Amino acid sequence: MMIDRTRILLYATALIGASATGSGAIAQAPQTMYIAGYGGSFEKQMRDTILPPFEKANNVKVEYVAGQSTATLAKLQAQRSKQEIDIAIVDDGPMYQAVQFGFCAPIEKAAVLDDVYPIAKLDDRAIAFGIGATGPVYNEKVFAEKGWPVPQSWGDLGNPAYKGQVSLLGAASTTGLHGLIMVARANGGGEKEIEPGFVAYRDKIRPNMLTFAPSAPKLEELLQSGEIAMTVVARSRAVALKKAGLPLKIAEPKEGTVALMVTMCPVVDSDAPALSQKFIQYMLSPDVQKILAGSGYGPVNKTTKLSEDEAAGVPFGDEAVSKLVKIDWPTVNQQRAAWTQRWNREIER
């Protein structure tokens, strides 16, 4: 997709809120701000497309710290006495924890917030900038060549036809946790009854595993190298890999795909509080929202315009979002630490 960098730059410039001071002004060294967010294809898009216009318009140098949501949450916990991160980008589940633990500062009122869907407003200290979906994906070419059945359910991760062809993230990650919950649902359980999920992973899915991947970028490597033919990823990653030429097909399990809100918050005690607020507004702008949609993130700004082709790959609008499976995060977060310990002891050992 061609990126209209000029429009993004103009929007970012408008956020500065200061006029030029003339040719005689002394140039100031750029301020540094730290943003912690996802790695892999998301990190590449941030570095290549989204961050440069913001940096130029605001005379700032962004240091991007890549890692899974749980790793970012751990950094916030470790740096509680003196936060180094200015903006935290994590999945919705860990973001509820970040807010609960007091890591997020209030988001200032701005005109662009009036255009954001209510579902994206997790709290007055945290907001989603994209609506994604998690589900199984598979290599369409390999499946056709092998004559393997197309997955119809989350429970099909345990189909013995896929032995040695599956790699997944562990339950410590949001994507891995989605898988555990949805496999439990496929077997009669769910957030309030997770036992069927653990039983299915132990007895049926684990024997199919090539490996448990340590990160989403590693999963992408395994898919690209052909070492695996099936996994569970966020749709945004699947879209990016398809654009890179990988013959991935997004499965549509009968239990549904899981709503995955990608969220951000300004961190308390930030050294760049004003820039943090500008960055949040920038990420919610229609131009940036359109770019993110090209990578599989449904817009949260209702004024964003997408072509028919662009809208086909993302949850777009209230009707599409309403069909996604929503996780009961208050229930999950009460049990998450215990589930992770059990996962490490019984499944990923």
WOURSUL-V642228 format. One record per backbone hydrogen bond with DSSP energy under -0.5 kcal/mol. NH is the residue of the N-H (numbers start at 1). CO is the residue of the C=O. Records with the same first field share a line. If there is no record, write none. Layout:
NH->CO  CO
This chain:
4->2
5->3
8->4
9->5
10->6
11->7
12->8
13->9
14->10
15->11  12
16->13
17->13
25->22
27->25
31->59
33->61
35->33  63
36->87
37->35  65
42->39
43->39
44->40
45->41
46->42
47->43
48->44
49->45
50->45
51->46
53->49
54->50
55->51
56->52
57->53
58->54
59->55  56
60->55
61->31
62->60
63->33  61
64->62
65->35  63
66->64
67->37
72->68
73->69
74->70
75->71
76->72
77->73
78->74
79->75
80->77
82->79
86->34
87->34
88->265
89->36  87
90->88  263
92->261
95->91
96->92
97->93
98->94
99->95
100->96
101->97
102->99
103->98
104->98
105->266
107->124
108->106
113->110
114->110  111
115->112
116->113
117->300
120->117
121->118
122->120
123->126
126->123
127->264
128->120
129->262
130->262
131->298
132->130  260
134->258
135->233
137->231
138->249
139->229
140->138  247
141->247
143->139
144->140
145->141
146->142
147->143
148->143
156->153
157->154
158->155
159->156
162->159
163->160
164->208
165->162
166->208
167->230
168->211
170->213
173->170
177->173
178->174
179->175
180->176
181->177
182->178
183->179
184->180
185->181
186->182
187->183  184
188->185
189->184
190->193
193->190
197->194
198->194
199->195
200->196
201->197
202->198
203->199
204->200
205->200
206->201
208->205
209->205  206
210->166
211->166
213->168  211
219->215
220->216
221->217
222->218
223->219
224->220
225->221
226->222  223
227->222
228->222
229->165
230->165
231->137
233->135
235->133
237->234
238->234
239->235
240->236
241->237
242->238
243->239
244->240
245->242
246->241
248->246
249->138
251->136  249
254->152
256->253
258->134
259->325
260->132
261->259
262->130  260
263->90  261
264->127
265->88
267->86
268->103
270->267
276->272
277->273
278->274
279->275
280->276
281->277
282->278
283->279
284->280
285->282
289->285
290->286
291->287
292->288
293->289
294->290  291
295->292
296->293
297->292
298->131  296
302->115  300
304->301
311->307
312->308
313->309  310
314->311
315->131
316->314
321->317
322->318
323->319  320
324->321
325->257
329->327
332->328
333->329
334->330
335->331  332
336->332
339->335
340->336
341->337
342->338
343->339
344->340
345->341
346->342
347->343
348->343
349->347
